[in-house]
Amino acid sequence: MFKFILYFVITIIVIWSMDSININSIFKKNTNPLQAKIFYFLLGISMIYLITNFIWDLISSINIL
C-alpha cells in the first residue's frame, strides 16, 4: 500500500517537473509530433519507475518500514 502511495506522489512530482521542459526545442525541426509525445511519455514513465524504486529500496535497506 505504501509503495502505491509512493508511486502516486512521485508521478505528480515527475509530471510537474517535466512540465517545465520545452519539448519543442529538444527535438529536430521535422520530427513527427507523435514520436516526440511517445518519447516524452516513455521518459516520464521511466523516471517514475526509477525514482520510486530507488526511494523504496532506500527505505527498505535502512529498515524504516
Secondary structure, DSSP 8 states (H G I E B T S, - for coil): -HHHHHHHHHHHHHHHHHTTS-GGGTS-TT--HHHHHHHHHHHHHHHHHHHHHHHHHHHHHTT--
